[in-house]
Amino acid sequence: QGVEPRHGFGASLVLPTPRARSTASVRDPAAVAVAAATAAERPDGSEMTKSWARFAKAPGARFRSLMVTALRVTVTVVRSRRLDPMSDEAGSRREQSAQRVVAELLRLGPTYIKLGQVASCRPDILPAEYIEQLKVLQDDVPSDDFATVRATIEAELGRPLEQLFLSVQPVPLAAASLGQVHRATLFDGREVVIKVQRPFLKELYDTDLANIRKAATAADLISYVTPGRTAADRRRWRDFADEAKRLLIRELDYLLEASSQTQFRQNMAGEKWLAVPEVVNELTTSKVLTMEYLPGVKITDSAKLAKTAGIDTVKLSGRLAHAYLLQFCRDGFFHTDPHPGNIAVDTAFPGGRILLYDYGQCSSIEPNERSGILSVIKAILASDAGECMKAFDELGVISPRADRSKLQAIIEQNFATGRIGKKSAAGPEGKPEDKASGRGGEADYLQLSSIYTLVFRALAQMGGVGKSLNPNFEFINEVAPFVAEFDGVSFLVTAQLDRLGLRGLRQLFGAPAQLEDIGARLARWEAGSAPLQVRAAELEARLERVEKEGKHSQHLLVALAALQLALVTSARVPQLFAAAAALRWVVGLVRR
């Protein structure tokens, strides 16, 4: 590069060994040769950049390329259906098709790469061969050459690279759809990474977003002329398109990403089991983002996680769910893109610390929306369809044309079958007949704003990561012990009483609070702050005794409910909570 060696700019890194395909070991040599030939179609960084530049100027050619690839994949799928799905030949064809899809997504540009990233988190929808190939889109996209990267950094920061950093590694640590990351060292000795944006992104986004809005307008027109649709149903798809445009354009401005990253770091400062890299603001612009170097093991790299001492994948899955509960219900600010390429793990906290990267797609949730999401979680934990309906009303997601009684019946059925909330005997997927019936019908009664679409997208991606860590992962079950952080212990007790079939005891549990309210009113009357003044010493004495009895019963119920909760979860929080509640009950008994 023509740079003094003492700066380290001529250094190189050893490239990681390419990911081995799990299916190759069971294929015959001819099948492996075909797969290798198809893999050769994948463009390198230079070819990919040239393709983006060409498509940015010729959107028609881009569309034709997309259609040709879709046709080829469709033909492969149709031909594969004639074969035994478990045969080597069928697996080889799926792998060949998946490699072709990845190569085409890379040529088409960042919007399509992101679609592939989302698809790579859905093993419940796509065959294993597609998932394995699509994983490369998370953090292994072909990189630009270092000369292009150097030119971007120097143009953005206004100085030669040697004056900005003590050293920069020319081989990227990772490369994704919008940029690539290089490790570097500052003159004060700090280890950092530099995220550098790729060229031609704005031009490609403008084309894609215009096409997406046209498609959304057509969908709205269809909705408008469909019988039974109301005014509330119209313009929904254009709303989604406009929200997508807002998020994607924001993602191109690294200054906005730096601001989001700083806010997220501040929000999570008290959670020592999660870390966010600190931004180096003086070396950050709209196309260059410099931040603290926080290395870790990719969260879905099960082999490395298993070999790393001190990592507990079950605890990690619970912490990931807890992190999103805090984002949704406490902070009102969440990371919308938790695909595996954006999450790593280190050993700085017992059981493993989560490292969260890439804050280009963060979104805010209004206070009423936070409250509504928490209400939905509480209703699901309590298996209470009526409360779930109230929560949906709070969120404003029930369609005006919905038959409310039918919607509530569907929710009750889902609770009864284990499709929502508790797991049924059929496992996390519910009963076979529930699975075969599709989504269960709720979608016909709900209308979701763009923010809830982002919430569900984040939950879907996070759920895929959670299941890779813990096959029994269920978001609702994982966050149950932490709901008390927002609503106190009373919710946990009443929810567990409901699960035990002891709804009648909820009134007993609430009695002490009602007695405290009566006592407070008596105090106001005696103080003359209320129109009616009463002095009833005997009544007050009796109320005191009843209140003690009520609190004693309350402590007992808390202990019983928490102990029952501890039996169905491995989390330490409810176990400690149960022990404390039982001890408090014993102390109360002794003092009687």
N, C-alpha and C positions, 0 to 999 in steps of 0.2 A: 504493500500500500504506500511505499515511500515514506514510512514513518519510523522514527528512531525506535529501536527495539526496547529501550528502557521504559517506554510508555506502555508496552504490552499490546499494541494494536496489531502486531504481526502474529500474535499467539493464535492457537487453534484449539478446539475442543474435540474430543473423541465422540463421534456420532453414536447415538444409542443403537443397539442391535435392532433391526426391523422386527416388528411384531410377527411371531410365528403363527400361521393359521392352524387352528386346532383340527381342521378337517383334512389337512394335507396328508396326515399320517395314515388315513384310511382310504386314500384315493389311489387308483392305479397310475403309473407313470404318464400315460397319455392324458389323463384328466388333469394331472398337475401341470403338464406342459401347456395345455389349453388355458388353464387359469393364469399361468405365468405370462403367456402372450397377451391375455386381456389386461393384466396388471400393467403391462408396458404401455398401455394407452394413457395411463395417468400422466398428466403434464408435469414438467418440472416448474420451478418458480418463474423462470424467464418466459417459458412458453405460456404459462397461465396469465402473466401480466400482459403479454402481447394479445392474448385472447380477450382479456377484459377491455383493453384499449380498442380493439376492433369492434367488439359488441357494443361498446359505449357509443360508437358512431353509427352502428348499423343494427338497431333493435330488431329489424325484420329478420336478419340472418340469425340472430340469437334465438328468436322464436322458432325458426325452422329447425335449428339444431336441437332445441328442446323437444320438438315434436318427433324428430327422427329417433332420438334416444328413447322417448316414451314408447314409440312403436316397436323398437327392438326389444325393449324390456317386456312389453306385453306379449310379443311372440314367444319369448323365452318362457314366460310364466305359463302360457297356454300349452306349449309343448311339454313343459315339466309336469303338467297335470296328468299326462298319459302314463307317467312313470310312478313307481312306488316311491312315496315321499322320503322313505328312509334309505333308499338305494344310493350308492356312490354316484351314479350318473346324475340323479336328480340333485344331489348336493353340489356336485361340480357345476351344473348349470346355474343353480342359484348363486353360487359364489362368483361365477363368470358374469352373471347379470349384475350382481351387486358391485363388482369392480367397475363395470361399465357405467353404472349410475354415479358412483363416486367421481370417476374421471370427468363425466359430463357436468356434474354439479360444480366441480372445481373450475371448469372452463366458463361456466355461465356467470359466476360471480358471487359476491357475499350474501345476497338475499337467499339464493338457492343453497349455499353452504349452510346457512342458519337453519333452513328447513331440514337439511340432513342431520344437523346437530340435534334438533328436537326429535327426529325419527330414531336416532341412535339410542335414545333413552326409553324406547318403547318395545322391549322384547315381547310384550304381550300382544303386539300387533304384527311385527315383522319376524321372519325366520332368522335363526341364529347367524347364518352366513351374511345376511344384510347388516345385522347389528355389528358384527365383527368388522366389516369393511367400513361402515359409516362412522365407526369410532375414530378413524383417522381425522375426521373433520373437526373433532373437538380441540385438538392441540397439535396436530401433525400435518397441517396444510403445507404444501410446498412453499418455501421461503423465497423472498427476493434476494438478489445478490447484495453483498455488503456495500458495494459502491453506491447503489440506490439508497440504502439505509443511511450511509454517511452523508450523502447529498441532502437528504431530508432533514437530518439532525442539524447540520450546519446552516441550512437555509432558515430553519425555524428558530434556532438559538442565536444565530448571527455571529458565530465565531468558529474557528477551526476546531475540529474534534479534540485535538491535543491540548487545547486551552480549556476545554470543558471537563474532561475526565482524565484521570491518571491512566486508566486502561479501559478498553472495551473489547469484549470477546466477539470476533466477527461471525462465529457460528451461533445462530439463535438457540436459546433454551427451548423455545416453543414458537409455533407459528399458527395463527388462526385466520379467520375470514377477513378481519379488518386490519390486522397488523401482526407484527412479530416482536419477540422480546429478547433483548440481548443483555447479558450480565456485564456489569461495569464496576469500576472502583473510583470513588471521588478522591480528591487531593487530601481530604482530611482522614482518609482511610476507611470511610463507610462503604460497605458493599451495597450496591443498588442494581436495579434492572431498568432498562430503557424500553418502553413500548413505543414502537414507531409505526405510524399509519401507512397503509399501502396506497399507491396511486390509483386514480380513476374511480374512487369509491363514490364520490358525489354524482358523477355522470351516470353511473350504473343505478344508483339509488333513485335518481330522478326518473329514469325510464321505468324501473320496476314499480315504484310507488304510483306513477301515473296509470300503469296497467292494472295494478291492484285496485285503484279507485274506480276504474272503468268497470271492472268485474263486480265490485261492490255495488255500483250504481245499477247494474243489470240485475243483481240479486234483489235489490230493494224494489225495482220495478216489478219483478216477478211476485214479490211479497205483496205489493200494492194491489195487483190484479187477482191475487188468490182469494177465493171466497173465505169469509170468516175472519180475515185479518182486520185489525183495528189501527187507528192512527198511531197508537203506542208501539206497534210493531214495525212501523216504517222508519226508514233511514238508519236502521240499526247497523247494517253492514257498512254503510259509509262511515258511521261512527267508529266502527272497528278499524276501518282503513285509515281514518284520520288519526286515531290513536297510534296505530302502527307507524305512520309517517312521523308523528311527533317523537316517538321513541327511537326510531332508526336515525333520524336526523340528529337527535341529541347524541347518539352514540358516535357520530363523526366528530364531535367536539370534545377533545380530551380535557379541556378546561372544565367542562361540565362534569365529566367523569371524575376528575380530581376532586371537585366539590362534593360529589356524591360519596366518593370513597372516604373523604375526611369526615363527613356527617355520619356515615355508617360506623367508622372507627370510634367516633365519640359516643354514639349510641351503645356500642358494645364494649365500651371501656371496662365495665364492671364484670364482664363475663370472661374469666381467665382461661376458659376452655375454647375460646375462639379468638383468632387474631386477624387483623386487617393491616396490610402494609401501609406504612406512613408515606405520604406524598412529599417529594422534594419540589416545592413550589417554584423555586428559582430556576429549575431546569425543566419546567413543564410549559407547553404551549398547546394550541388546539390540535396539533398533529404529533406531538412528542410528550410522553408522560414518563417521568422519572420517579421511582418509588423505592422504598426499602426492599432489600432482597430477603425474602422469607421462603426458603426452599422446603419442600416436603415430598411425601410419597403421594402419588395420585390416588384419590380416594377409592377408585374402583380397581386398583392394582392389588388384587387379593393375595397374590403370591408374595409381593414385597411386604404387605401389611402383616401377613402371617409370620414372616421372618424377622420383623422389627419388634424387639423386646419392648414391653410396656404398652402395646396397642391392644385395645379391647374394641372390636368392631361393633359389638352390641351396644356398648356405651356410646360409641361414636354415632350410631344411628339415632339413639335417643337425643343426643346433643344437637344433631342436625334438625330434628323435629322441634326441639325446644327453641333453637335459634329462630325458626320461622314463626313459632307462636309469639315470640317477643317482637319480631318485625311486624307481624300483622296486628297484634292486639295492644302492644305497649308503645312502640316507636312510631307506628303509622308510616313506615318507610322501609321498603323491602327490595331485595335483590331478585329480579324477575327471571334470571337466567342461570339457575344452579345446575348446569350440566356438568358431568364429571371433569371436563377440562378446566373448570373454574374452581375446583375444590381439591385441596391436598390436606395431608395430615403430618404433624410432627410429634415429638415426644416431650414437648415443653410443659405438658400438663398430664397428670396421672390418667392413664387410659387412652390418651391421645388428644391433641389439640387440633381443632379444625382451622384450616387456613382458607380464607375465601378471597378469590381474585376477581378482577374484571367487573367494574361498577358502571359500565356504559349504559346498562339498562336497569335503572332503579326507578321506582315509582312510589308516589305518596298515597296514603289512604286517609280519608277524612275521619274525624272523631266518631261520627255516627256510623261510619262503615266499620271502624275498628270494633265498636260496641256490638254491631250486628254480627260480625264474624265470631266474636267471643260467644255471643248468645247461641249461634248455630252449633259451635263446639260443645257448649254446655248441654244443649238439647239432645245432641247425639249421644253424649256420655250418659245422659239420663234416660235415653231411649224414649223421649217424650215428643210425640208427633205434634201435639198442640203447641208446645213451646217452640218447636221447630218452625211451625207456621208463623208464630209471632216474630221469630227471628227473621224469617224471610220477609215479613212485612216491614220490619225495621230496616232491612237492606233494600227494600223496594224492588225485589226481583220477581214477584209474582205477577204474571201477565194479567191485565184487566179482563181478558176473555177466559181466564182459567176457571174451571169448576173446582172451587176450593175444597169441597167435601171429597171429591175424587182424589185431589192432590194429597190431602191428609191421609186418605185411605192407602194410597200408594206408599207414603212415608211409613205408616204403621206396618204395612206388609214388609217393607224393607227392614225395619227394625226386627220384626218377628222372625224373618228368615236369616238374619245375620248379614244381609247384603250391606247394611250400613250399621256401624257401631260394633257390637260384639261379633266375634267370629262364630260362624255356625259349624256344625259337625263336618261340613264339606270343606272346611279350611277357609283361607282368606278370600278365596274367590266366590264364596257362597255356594249354594246348592246348584247342581248342574242345570236344573230347570230354570233357575234365576239367570244363570249365565247365558243360557240359550235364548232367553227372552229379550236380550238386549239391554238397554239402559234402564228399563223399569218404568219408563213413561214420564219421569219428572220433567224432562226437557220440553215436553209439549206444554207445560204449564208455567215455565219460567222464562223471563227475559233478562239477559245479563248485560250489564254495561261493560265497557271495555276494561275497566279496572278489575272486574271480577274475572274476566277472561285471562288477564295477566296473573291473577292470583291462582287460578286453576292450572295455568301453564306451569307456574313455579311449583305448585304442589305435585303435578305430574312428574316433572323432572326430578324434584327432590325425592319423591316416592320411589322412583327407579333407582336412585343412588342408595336410598335407605334399604331397599330390598337386596341390593348387592352386598351390603354390609351385614344384614340380618334378614334371613328369609321370612321371618315372622313379623317383619316391620309393618306397623299400621300407624299412621300419623295420629289418629285420634287416641289410640291406646297409649302412645308414647308421651303425648302432651298432658294426659289426665292428671299426673301428679303435680303439674306446674300451674294448673288453672287457678289454684288457691292463691297464687301470687297476685291475681287480678281481683278475686272475688272473696277472699278469705276462706276459712275452713268450712263455713256453713254449706257452701255448694257441694264440696266433696261428700259431706255427711248425707245431705238430702239425696244426692245422686246415688250413693251406695244403698240408702234405704229403699229407693225406687227399684234398684236392681235386685234387692233381696225380697221385693214384694211387700215391703212394710211402709207403704205410702202414708198410712194412718198415723204413724209415729212422727211424720214431718210436723204435725201440729204441736206435738209435745216438745219437739226440738225447738220450735219457734216460740213456745210459751214464755221462757225467761225474758226474751226481748220485749214481748208484749207487757210483761209485768214491770220491766224497767221503764217502759213508756208510761204506765199508770203511775209508778212512783215519781217520775219526773213531773207529771201533771199535778200530783198532790203537793210536791215541793213548790211548784209555781203558785198554786192556790194559797198555800200557807204564807208565801212571801208577799201575797197581795198583788201579784202581777197578772192574776186572772180574775174575772168578775166574781166567781164563786170562791169563797174562802171556807175551808173545812179543816177542823182539827179532829182527827179520829185516830187516837193513839192505838186503840185496840185493833182497828182495821190495818194500821200500818204494821203492827207487830205480826199480824197474821200474814200480811203480804210478804214480810221479810222471811217468815218461815217457809211459805210457799215458794218464794223465789229461791231459797237455798235448796229446797227439794228439786225444783226445776233445773237449777244449775248442776246439781248432782246427777240428775238423769241425763242432762245434756252431755256431761263429761263421759258418762258411760256410753251413750250413743256414739259420741265422737270416737271413743276407743274401739267400739265394735265395728263401726263403719270403716275406720282406717285400717284395722287389722284385716278386715275382709278385702280391702283394696290391696294391702300388702301381699295377700295370697295370690292375686292374679297378675302381679307385676314384679319384676326383679329390681326395680328402681329403689335406691336407698332412701329417697325422700319420704315416701309413704311409710316405710318401715320405721324410720326415726320418729315420724309424726305419730304413729300408732303407739310407740313406746312412751312418748311424752304425754299423750292423752291418757293412757292407762295409769301412768304414775300420778297425773293430776287427779284422776278419779279416786285412787287409793288415798291420797292426801286429804281429799275432800271428805271421804268416808271416815277417816280417823278424827277429823275435826268436828264431826257432827255432835 
